[in-house]
Amino acid sequence: MMLSSGRSRADGLIDIGENAAPPFDASTYPVIFPNWVRVPASTFWVWECDDLTCATCTASSFTGLTVVNVGTGTGGAGGDITAVYWNYECGAAATAQLALTYAGVWGGSAAWTWSGSVAFPNDACGLCYCFGSLNLYADIGSCPVDGNTLALAPRYDSVLGRGGVTDSCNYNAPSQAVSPSPRPFRYVYKQATPDVVAPGDTITYTVYWGRPGSAPLTDAWILDTLPAYTHYVTGSAVPAADVGWDPDPGPPNRVRWYMAAPGATTGGATGMIRYSATVDWGNGEVFEPGSGDVAAPEGQPLNNVAHFSWAPGGCAPGRSSNVVGSTARRFIYWMIGDNDVLFAPRVGVPDDEMIYSIFVKNVSTTRTWWSVDIWDTVPTQLDVWGTGYGFDDPCAGWTMTPSGCAAASPGRKFGAGGTVLTWSLYMEPGMTIELRWRARVQPNTTAGATAITIVSLLERGRTGIVGGTGNSGVPKNFVQLANIVLRTTYISYLSISTHNSLGQDGWFINFYPTNRATNFEFRSIYYSGSI
């Protein structure tokens, strides 16, 4: 924003706001590692407005800059942050990167200050404003506290009148609420893709590691333990894993890398390792090596952690990465109803109804042998047997006697819990299907009930494969609720009078509900005039 013309402020730095967190690229990871130098910490837009003339306040400059490190509480000599820098860009021009001075703890966090006279690279004197960006950078200590964060931002304390960004005319940017997204310090950091995998799919793990300590490293090790229900893809590691650790059978299966003499620490590049694992599909390890004897259960979290150690370094060796993991899913499915509320029967009004839609998707991209059984309970408050209700058959419409065109040959059965609608179908990888059924509210349903519908899904491995189990053994459930309410009352009694309490002529009609419940509605309508 800019000040309006004529305001008594000259060359005032009037606004500052966060632009964006540093982008993710080869040099800017979502985490920060030890010994990184001049790490981009945050960038802020800056507006400077000249409302009068250049003669009033000729030097557009910063006379004070306070930067607060939010989240670590350490800084200066040997802390998480050893140095902080800033520069200003306006158009194609930019100032040099200037070092701030560590000023101890301010407002509960480490702080750095800078004071001096630096002209804007492209001062818009006479053009009302200069628009550019203020950039903050940091040098990271050799042994930062794992999990602490870096969040540099200019903050101004309006009560104490200090901090923030001030220009040569002593105007402060109102930036006390500005705070960038924090980035954690990590010695070792891990990623896993994709987030959701079907048995038989492949997970790719990427491990990044820093170069900690104050002396050159002579040795470094990465040790990674594979999650249960996965198999290491032999030869997938880049760089290659150690001999005998590709993988080490354990149990559990583990992969290890030894890096001899990884070299200098300060400013050094971060190392990276990548390898793959498949999710067990349970076709029998003897019959099909790598498939496992038991397939990964549905919903199984495939979590693991990488461990990093080094020597000599100068800080205590040994750190664990963040926990990463994918989830085993053969099918993604959900159910919706076309009404949130159903209404109890009432005189002269058609029965209320619900159409349930069940959506199912086979998320596998590598295996073709899953079939699936789906069954759905019918709430006691609903009836699917009347004309125009039942399964949605593409040929015969809504019916309980499918013509053969209906997807998955639906059926019905009666169990201890009531009526169940069933489907059995074969779903190849990536296949999506919608199953629908329609019901109406039972005539004897009372207001206040809740129609609870539970749809269940169980996948089945193809029969005839030696040792194949394939399925998870436990069905997955999805619950949908619909309340039964009484929408309105209706006329049961009329009383008519030719006057009202105000002494006016007219008709006075009283409406009473037919249900004589403790709580009922009363309506009065007054009509005046001739009929």
MARRO-133158 format. One record per residue: x, y, z of N, C-alpha, C in turn; residue in one letter. Coordinates in steps of 0.02 Angstrom, whole numbers, plus 50000, padded with zeros to 5 digits. Atoms other than C-alpha are relative to their C-alpha. Layout:
XYZXYZXYZA
...
***
This chain:
500414994150000500005000050000500445006250000M
499634993850001500545018149977499605005550034M
500344994349971500145034150069499695004349945L
500314995550049498965045949982500405006449993S
499624994050015499665061649904499855005550051S
500094994349955499955076350020500114998450072G
499865001749930500275066650180500695002350019R
499374997149978501685073850283500514994550017S
499495005049989502895059550262500445000049938R
499544999850056504445060250155500444993850001A
499585006050006505355044850093499844995050056D
500185004549945504395034950224499944992849976G
500075007150014504585016150221499354997850033L
500655000349969502755012650247499704993150004I
500315006649996502404994350219500514994649984D
499565005650013503254977550221499584993750011I
500395006149994502524960250196500374994149971G
499655005950024503074942450166499834998649928E
500095001950070503314937749985499864992549996N
500095007250003503574918949995500584996650034A
499455003949974504594905450077500464998149942A
499555001950055506134900349978499744994049962P
500265005650040505704888449836500404993750012P
499655006349994506144870149840500374998749935F
499605001850059507564866449720500634996550026D
499405003949981509264857949721500405003450056A
499614996549950510014871449832499595002050060S
500434997749946508524875149944499514994450019T
500415005549978507834859650029499465002550048Y
500504997849951506284860350139500274999950071P
499664999749935507504857850284500685003249990V
499354996850002509174865750327500504995550036I
499505004649974510774855950361500575003850035F
499444996749966512294859650472500505002949950P
499444996950037513654871150405499805003049933N
500194996650061512624878350264500145007550007W
499794993050000513204895950217499535004149957V
500444995250035512104910650164499364996549975R
500625003450018510504900550167499455005249992V
500574995550005509024910350097499484998450053P
500465001149944507904912450249499305002749986A
500664997150016506494923950191500095006249956S
500014994250044506054937650068499365003950013T
500574995749986504914952550098499975005649949F
500094994150042504174965649984500055006350042W
499944993649965504564983550032499765005549955V
500244994150035503654999449980500285006250035W
499784993749971504415016650005499695005749961E
500384994750033503415032449970500305006850014C
499754993149995504045050249936499415004549985D
500604995950009502535061649965500165007349987D
499854993050008503425078149966500525000849944L
499484999150050505035082449876500654997050026T
499375003049979506775075249878500395004750046C
499634995349957507405091049962499804999350073A
500235000649932506375087250117500404994750038T
499625005549968507265070950154500354996449944C
499685002050062508545067250022500264992850000T
499675006550000509325050950080499504994550018A
500425005849986508245035650063500454994550025S
499535004849973509115023750180499694996550061S
500175003449938508935011250322500465002650054F
499584998149943509535018050489499994994750054T
500005005449952509085002350585499634994049973G
500345006150021508624984450550500094994850054L
499975005349950508204971550683499674993849971T
500255006350027507974953550629499964995150058V
500095004649945507254940950750499974992949974V
500005007150018507624922450736499464996650042N
500565002749963505954915050787500064992450001V
500055007249996506014897150850500604996450028G
499425003649975507794892950904500235002650067T
499774997149938508244904851043500754999750009G
499275000149996510094902351004500295003949942T
499694996250055511294912450900500675002650023G
499354997349982512944921350897500534994650000G
499425004349998514464911550950499814992650005A
500075007250000514264893350898499294997450007G
500695002349993512364892550907499724997249935G
500325002450061511104886650779500155004649941D
499874995050052511364902850681500635003750019I
499374996649983513124909950673500045007049970T
499994993450030512804924850560499365001149960A
500594998250039511374934150475500185005849954V
499844994950051511464944850317499345002549970Y
500584997450036510274955850220500245003949939W
499894995350055510184964950055499325002149973N
500624997250027508904975149960500055000149924Y
500025000050073508394973149778499435004549977E
500524995850030507444985849674500125000049925C
499895000850071507244981549492500594995449988G
499425004150016508854974949418500585001350048A
499454998149956509934983449550499924996950068A
500035002949933510384976349720500605002450040A
499444998449956511444981049869500424993850012T
499595005749979512854970049930499674996750060A
500255003349940512454957150064500395002650060Q
499694996749942512794965850229499874995950062L
500055004149940513124956850394499675003950056A
500304997149940512044960350546500414997950061L
499645001349938512714960450724499564996350049T
500395003849951512134947550851499895004450061Y
500184995449945511214956850989499684996350059A
500275003849944510754942951110499274998249990G
500705002150003508984937951151499555006150007V
500494994649999507574950051114499314997149987W
500675002750008505754945751139499984992550003G
500005007349993506214927951185500364996449945G
499655003350055507194924551026500655003749986S
499364996950019508924927850958499875005749952A
500104994150041509104944650873500675002549972A
499434996950033510294953350753499805006949978W
500164993250021510404971850711500505002449949T
499554996650047511144982750577499815007350000W
500134992850002511325001550571500495003249952S
499564996650047511995012550435499595003849948G
500334996250052511585022550280500124996549933S
499965003450065511215012650122499435002549957V
500524997450044510295020849980499674994349964A
500355004950041508975011149888500344999549932F
499655000650065509745004249727499655003749944P
500384996850054508365011949623499495004750032N
500454995649964507645025849730499545003849952D
500484996950045506055032249650499845007150023A
500104993149977506305050149708499615004049947C
500424996350046504935060649631499504995649963G
500475004550033504015045249568499524996750050L
500455001849946503065042849732500234994050039C
499835005849958503705025649781500544995849967Y
499525004950023505055012749767499764993250024C
500265006649984504524994449763500564995049988F
499475004950007505764980649796499944994650052G
500035005549952506224965949907500605000250046S
499495000649950507204963950067500124992650013L
499845007149995508104947250077500424998750063N
499635001949940508744938650235500334993249989L
499615006150008510094925150239500304998150068Y
499715002249937510904914750376500564995049987A
499495005249997512474904650410499804995350057D
500235005049952512074888350501500604997350039I
499475002649958513114881950647500194992849982G
499765006750016514114865750640499614994650036S
500385004949961513044857050772499345003050023C
500644997149979511304864850771499584994750036P
500445004649964509964857350881499514997149949V
500425003450049509064844350775499265001450016D
500714998549991507254849650751499855007250014G
500124992849993507494868050794499875003049931N
500214997150063506904880050660500335006749987T
499774993450022507494895050561499405003849974L
500544995750024506244909150538500215007250012A
499754993149994507014926250506499495004949972L
500484995050022505884941350495500135006650035A
499944993549966505984960050530499385001350042P
500564998849955504904963750681500095006650037R
499974993549968504484980650756499564999950062Y
500384999549938503934983150938499755007150006D
500274993249999502764998150931499955002850070S
500044997649930502644999051122500675002750023V
499344997949979504504999951154500355004349948L
499714995750052504855008950990500674997749975G
499365002550024506244997650930499894994349952R
500025005650045506644984850799499705001849933G
500314998950065505884982550628500475003049950G
499634996650053506444992550477499845007450002V
500094992849994506705011250486500385003449944T
499654996450053507125023350346500335006250027D
499604994249979508155039250350499585005550030S
500444995049970506635049650398499694997450065C
500215002849937506375038550551499294997449999N
500655003250005504795030050489500104992550002Y
499955007249991504535011950540499484996449956N
500475004350035503754998450434499584996250051A
500435003549952502244991050526500024992549988P
499895006950019502914973450519500004995250060S
499945004149940502684966650695499644993249992Q
500375006350007501484952950634500314995449947A
499725003950055502594946750493500434994350027V
499595005749981503324929350513499994994949943S
499995004850055503904917450376499894992950025P
500095007049982503634898750374500674997350026S
499365002549973504954890450486500244993949963P
499695005850032506164877850413500444996550051R
499645003549946506874864350529500724998349980P
499325002450010508704859650551499984992350003F
499965007350001509054841450506500704997849980R
499365003150020510644831050500499874994949944Y
500205004850051509724817950396499255000849989V
500704998650018508074820050304499794995049948Y
500235005450044507014807250214499335001749969K
500634999350036505624807350084499794993249973Q
500265006150029504494793450021499445001749952A
500534998950049503414793249864499834993449967T
500574995749986502024789849830499744999050071P
500285000549933500984792349988499554993950008D
500465005749999499724778749943500234994949949V
499765005350045500264762049868499564993950009V
500345006549998499384745849824500534994650005A
499525005550001500234729149858500234998549930P
499705000850066501424726249714500295006449973G
499734993650022501774744849691500705001050029D
499314998549978503504752349715500025006750036T
499884993849963504004765449844500725002149988I
499334997350008505504776649811500175004150061T
499764996449941506464782649963500615004249980Y
499434995550011507654797549956500255002550067T
499704997949937508844801350099500525005449987V
499514994650005509774817950114500375000450067Y
499624999449939511174820350240500495005849996W
499564994249996512194835250296500714998250018G
499305001149982514014837450344500145003850065R
499944996549935514064841550530500725000150026P
499364999849965515524845650644500455005649976G
499534994550015516984857650642500624997749964S
499415002650034518284846150564499784995849940A
500195004150058518304837050396499814992950022P
500225006749983517384820550404500444994949964L
499635005550031518354804550373499554994249982T
500465005650011516884792450379499285002450011D
500724998749990514994793050365499614993849980A
500415005950014513644779650368499265001949999W
500734999650001511804778950321499734992950007I
500315006549990510804764150387499245000949997L
500734999450009508994761650332499684993250008D
500365006249988507804748250394499355000149961T
500605000250041506424742950275499384998750043L
500625001349962504624743350338499784992849990P
500315006650008503694727050368499565000149938A
500415001050059502764720350214500305003549938Y
499684997350060504044727550092500624995849985T
499395003550022505494720149992500445005049962H
499524995750033507044729549938500084997949927Y
499895001350071507244730949749500764999649989V
499295001150006508974723349721500305004449944T
499664995850048510164735349634499695006849988G
500344993550011509004750349650500365005850033S
499694994649962510144760249766500485004049957A
499544995450033511044775549697500225005050053V
499485004750023512444775749747499874993050025P
500105006949982512604756949765500114999050075A
499925001649929512384749949941500624995850011A
499405003949983513814741350033499894992649983D
500025007250013514234723449988499744996450062V
500305003649944513204711750096499435003850034G
500544995949972511974725950137499525002149945W
500404998150058510994725649974499434994949986D
499994997749930510034721050079500314994950046P
499845004749947510584713250242499334996850021D
500655003249989509214700150271499725000750070P
500264999049932509104703550457499774993650033G
500514994750006507754702150510500125005650049P
500344998250062507274715650482500495001449944P
499584998250057507934719250308500285007050009N
499684993549993509184733550312500465001349940R
499544997950053510194743350184500495005050031V
499504995649970511834752350225500465002749946R
499524996750044512994764650140500575002750043W
499424997249967514754768850196500345004849951Y
499684995050042515514784950127500685001750031M
499334998649974517394785950153500205007149984A
499724993350009518164803150177499535004649961A
500464995550035516634813550131500235007249998P
499684993650010517734828750155499785005650045G
500114994149960517524846550216499275000750018A
500694999049977515984851750312499745006949982T
500254993250009515854870650299499835001449928T
500224998350067514834875350149499954994249952G
500005005850045514914857750081499314998249976G
500645002150028513564850549971499714994450043A
500345005249963512284838950050499994993649958T
500015006450035512384820450007499284997549991G
500665002750014510914810749934500054992749982M
500055007150015510454792249926499294998449980I
500675001850022508984784449835499964992549988R
500115007250013508284766649831499254998749999Y
500715001750008506634757549802499834993650036S
500265006149969505574744249886499304998749973A
500685001750022504014734849831499584998050060T
500475001749948502474732149937499784992849989V
500155007150007502144713649971499284998949976D
500675001750024500674706249874499814992850017W
500195006249969500714689349961499894994249954G
500075005650046500954677149819500444994050018N
499585005549977502104666049919500725001149981G
499314998450013503954669549938500364994449961E
499695005650036504434652149876499764999849928V
500295000250067503254652849729500205006049958F
499834993950036503624671049681500435004450046E
499564996249956505154678549768499885007549995P
500124992849997504914696549823499285001950012G
500714998449990503024694949841499804999450073S
500185001149930503054689850025499494994550008G
500505005249986502034676150106499325002950016D
500634996649982500704688550165500005006949969V
500054993450030500114703850071499935005350055A
500064994549953500204720750157499275001150018A
500704998949981498604722950258499745006849977P
500304993750021497394736250201500085005350055E
499904994649952497804752850284500654999650038G
499365000949964499514746650343500465006049988Q
499504994750009500704761350376500684997049987P
499345002650018502374757750293500525005250019L
499574994749974503424769050403500714997650011N
499325001649980505294769450425500415006450010N
499564994549982506744780350481500714998349978V
499295000950018508514782650415500445002550057A
499534998149947509994783750535500665002149968H
499394997050028511564794150504500525000450056F
499454999449952513234792850592500635002149962S
499404997450033514954800350558500585000150050W
499404999449958516734802550623500515004349962A
500084998549929517574812350693499485005450012P
500554995250002516534828050664500035005650050G
499994994749951516674837550828499355000950037G
500635000149961514854835250882499764992850003C
500195006949987514044819650949499714996749938A
500245003150062513804807550803499364996150012P
500605004049996512164798950766499375004150004G
500654996650002510504806450713499514995749961R
500535003550036508854799350654499605005049959S
500384995650044507834806450512499285000750025S
500724999749991506024811350512499684993449981N
500355006150017504774797150503499615001149935V
500374999550063504124794350327499624993549989V
500365006250013502884781950262499465000949949G
500585000450045501634777050131499484995550035S
500545004149973499984768350165499774995049948T
500235005250046499444751850087499255000649989A
500714999550018497784754149995499904996349934R
500185003250063497064742249867499455003849965R
500594996450027495454751849845499885006250042F
500264994149967494864769149887499265000249987I
500724999950011493004770249915499665004450051Y
500404996049955491674781049994499274999549978W
500715000350014489784782550001499675006650020M
500384994049985488604797249995499264998649991I
500725000250010486734799550009499775006749974G
500214993750030485744812649914499585004250048D
500344996049949484914818650076500404999750064N
499704999949934485654824050240499494998350053D
500545001149953483964822750326499424996749964V
500605003150025482484811250295499415001850045L
500594997849962480704815250349499524994250011F
500475005349983479484803850437499365000749958A
500624999750040477854799350345499505004950029P
500544995549979476424811950351499454999849948R
500605000650041474704813050279500045004349938V
500044996250062474534818050097500665001749968G
499354998450027476414818950064500354993449980V
499665006150021477414805849964500554998150050P
499475002449956478624794950061500675003249981D
499344997450014480334802950080500474994349981D
499575005350026481754793549997500735002250001E
499284998950002483644791849987500304995849944M
499605003750048484814786849846500724999950025I
499315000949977486474779749906500454998649939Y
499515001150053487994780649790500654997750032S
499385002849975489514769749824500525000449944I
499474999250050491114774549731500604995850021F
499445004549986492554762049719500525000949945V
499454999550049494264764049636500554995250020K
499415004249990495634751049619500625004249987N
499444995450006497204761149653500644996449976V
499405003650023498414747349598500185001949929S
499764998750068499484750849445500404994149973T
499545005350021500444734449439499694993050002T
500295006649993499314719749487499285000049973R
500655000250034497744714049395499534994950030T
500375005849978497084699849502499555001150060W
500454998849943495994708349632499285000249977W
500724999350003494144705249641499775002950066S
500224996749939493064713649771499284998150015V
500685001049975491514709649874499805006350038D
500264994149967490454724349930499314998350027I
500675000949973488954723450045499805006250040W
500264993849969487854737250114499384998250040D
500585001349958486634736450258499435004749983T
500604995950009484854742850240499745001950069V
500264998149934484314752950393499284997650009P
500685002349986482734746750478499485005349985T
500484994650015481944763750445499855000649926Q
500084999350073482074761350255499744993549969L
500305005650036481184750150131500245000349927D
499755000150069481954744749964499574995549955V
500375005150037480584732649907499455002949957W
500564997250038479274744549837500175001349927G
499904998450071479034748749653500415006449993T
499584994150010480374760749593500575000550049G
499464999949951481604756049731500444993849989Y
499555005650007483074744049747500655002049966G
499374998750036484634742649638499885004349939F
500024996150062485014754549496500254995649943D
499835004450055484974742849346499995004249935D
499984996050061485544751249183499464998149950P
500525002250048484244740949088499305000750028C
500685000349973482764739349206499845005550048A
500124994749953482944754849314500064997550072G
499965001849930482674753549502499604993650011W
500325006549992482304735249540500384995750048T
499675004949959482654721349662500114993449963M
499895006050042482684708649520500415002149939T
499584997550055484184713949412499914996049937P
500115003250065484024710249227500634996749974S
499375002550026485854705649206500435005749973G
499604994250022486384722949146500315003650060C
499764996449941486664729049323500734998250013A
499295001149987488514731149364500094995450059A
499785004349946489274717449471499474995150024A
500515004949983487704706449473499785000750073S
500184998949930486964713549634499514994850025P
500465004749969486024702649756499805002550067G
500224998149933485214702949926499974993850043R
500055005649954485214692150079499765002750066K
500254998149935484474692250252500454997050053F
499575002349947485634691250401499725001850067G
500244998649932485494692850588499905007450012A
500064992849991485724711550573499495003249954G
500494997250046484364713850441500174998549928G
499915001050072484404715650253500685002749978T
499354998050027486064716650160499974999749925V
499944999950072486334721649979500724998349983L
499325002450014487834713449896500185001049927T
499724999850067488954715349744500644995950000W
499365003350010490384704649680500255002049930S
499774997650065491474711549541500764999349994L
499295000150016493174710849458500205007049980Y
499794993250015494114727349454500734999949980M
499314999750023495684729249350500325006550023E
499664994049974497014742349396499725006549972P
500244993550020496384760149393499255000449989G
500715000150015494574754849370499605003650055M
500454996549954493234765849451499294998149983T
500695002050011491424760749474499565003450052I
500504997249954489854768149553499424995050006E
500565004549986488544756949634499465004150036L
500524995849970486844764249679499404995650021R
500655002949981485274759049773499565005450031W
500504994849982483684768249818499494996950048R
500485002449950482504766549967499555005750022A
500464995049973481054775450051499924998850074R
500115000549928480614778850232499424995450013V
500535004749981479594764950311499405003750029Q
500604996649974477784769550352499985000650075P
500044999949927478014765550536500605003450033N
499414996649972479624775650558499785006150040T
500164994349957479534788250700500525005449994T
499534994450003480314805450705500544999350054A
499445000149953482004807050790500474994149991G
499565005750011482734790650727500595002049955A
499434999150044484394789250635500094993849957T
499905005550047484574778450480500764999149991A
499285001350003486324770750495500134994949945I
499835004450056487024763250335500754998750002T
499305001949999488674753750337500164996149937I
499775003650060489504748950173500694997050016V
499385003549986490914736150184500304997449935S
499645002250060492244730850058500554995250021L
499465004849989493384715550054500254997749932L
499705002250064494584712149911500194992750006E
499855007250001494954694249860500574998749951R
499465001950045496584687249788499754994749952G
500195004950050496444676749631500154992950025R
499895006849977496234658449671500454996349950T
499605004250044497384644949600500725001949996G
499294998249999499034653649636500304997150064I
499705003449943500174643649750500225005250052V
499794995649946500364652449918499695006949998G
500284993250006499354667549862499485001450053G
500524997949953498364676649997499675006349973T
500264994150036498174693649917499585004750039G
500464995349968496774700550022500265001950070N
499794997649935496914709850186499704995950056S
500325004149950495784697650278499515003550044G
500464996149958494814711750361499625004949956V
500374995350042493404721250276500075007150026P
499994992949983493414740250274499295002650001K
500684997549992491874749650331499965007549991N
500144992950008491134766550289499285001150025F
500654998949969489664773450390499705006549975V
500374994150021488354785550327499375000650043Q
500564998849955487034793250441499505004849969L
500534995350020485364801450403499485000350056A
500494999149947484224808550536499294999949972N
500714999850017482344805950530499675005450043I
500314994649964481404821750579499295001049976V
500674998150021479634828450571500035007049972L
499884993650033479664842450444499485005250018R
500524995049990477984850750478499404996950035T
500645002349973476314849450565499465000949947T
500544999350048474654848750479499345001050037Y
500634997949968472844854050513499624994150029I
500445005049971471804843850633499365003250027S
500584996849970470594856750702499975007349979Y
500104993050018469864873550648499525003250049L
500494996049963469044886650757499975006849967S
500094993750037468314902050674499605004850043I
500374994849964467774918150757499965006249957S
500104994050040467144934750689500325006150029T
499644994449972468214945550799500624997550035H
499405001849963469864945850887500065004350063N
499934996649936470524952751049500065007649992S
499954992850011470764969850969499345003149981L
500664997450017468924971250930499905001149926G
500074999250072469204970350743499604994349971Q
500365005350035468054960850628500484995949958D
499585004150043468824946350534499954992750020G
499975007249987469224927750536500624998350040W
499445002149959470324919750668500034992449997F
499955007250012470954902150625500574997250041I
499485003349960471924890750743500174993349968N
499765006450026473004876150679500334996150056F
499705004449950473454861450791500294993949966Y
499725006150029474564846550753499584993950019P
500365006249984473784829250745500354996050054T
499665003649946475134821950854499985004250064N
500094996249938474744827051032500624999150045R
499385000749962476564826851086500055005650051A
499904994949949477174836751234500205006649967T
499784994050036478024848951114499675000149931N
500304999350066477024854950965499965007449983F
500024993250025476874870450859499295002750002E
500654996750002475444882950871500065005949952F
499994994750050475054894450727499325003750002R
500604996050005473774908750721500045004449938S
500024996050061473274917250559499385004450004I
500564995349998472184932850555499875002549930Y
500194997550066471234937550399499485005350009Y
500464994449995470354954250382499755001749931S
500284998150065469184959050243499454995149980G
500555004250023467804951050143500264993749967S
499845006350032467814933250076499534999049941I
***
